[in-house]
Amino acid sequence: MSVTITPATLDDLPALIQLLEMLFSIEQDFRPDAEKQRRGLEMLLGRAQQACILAARHPDAGIVGMVSAQLVISTATGAPSAWIEDVVIHPEFRANGLGRRLLNAIQDWAVARGARRLQLLADADNAPALQFYQHLGWQATRLFAWRKFP
C-alpha cells in the first residue's frame, strides 16, 4: 500500500478533525465538536516532547488514518507510560494493515521516549475495535475508566 505514516502538522488539522468526527460519532462517551477537537489537536501538536499525532497519508486520498499518544509517568512501572487515543482509519482503508502500522509507529515513538507500558481505551460496544486490539496482542485489564467534569 502506498500509504506513508508521518507526524501530523497544523496544516493537517481539517483532515484530522474529519477523522475524529467519524470516530466520535460511533462512541458512546464522546460527541463530535470540531472546535474542541481543533483545540485538543493544537495542544497535542504544541507538546512535541510529550505528545505525538501520526497521520497516515495516501498520495491521492490525503490523510486516511491517525493515532495520537501522550506520555504520563506511571508509578506502577516507575517509568513513562503512553496513553494512546484517536486510533481511526477511514472506512475505505480498513482491513489492510494500516491500523497495525499506525499502532506500531506510535509504539516506536513512545518506546524511544522511555515508555514501558502502552494503554488505550476502546468503546465497550465497538466489537470490531476490541477484536482488532486483541488480535494485535493487546490485553484487557480489570480496571474501569471513570470520568468527572469539574
Sequence and secondary structure as in RCSB ss.txt:
>XXXX:A:sequence
MSVTITPATLDDLPALIQLLEMLFSIEQDFRPDAEKQRRGLEMLLGRAQQACILAARHPDAGIVGMVSAQLVIST
ATGAPSAWIEDVVIHPEFRANGLGRRLLNAIQDWAVARGARRLQLLADADNAPALQFYQHLGWQATRLFAWRKFP
>XXXX:A:secstr
   EEEE  GGGHHHHHHHHHHHHTT SS    HHHHHHHHHHHHT TTTEEEEEEEETTTEEEEEEEEEEEEET
TTTEEEEEEEEEEE GGG SSSHHHHHHHHHHHHHHHTT  EEEE   TT HHHHHHHHHTT    S        
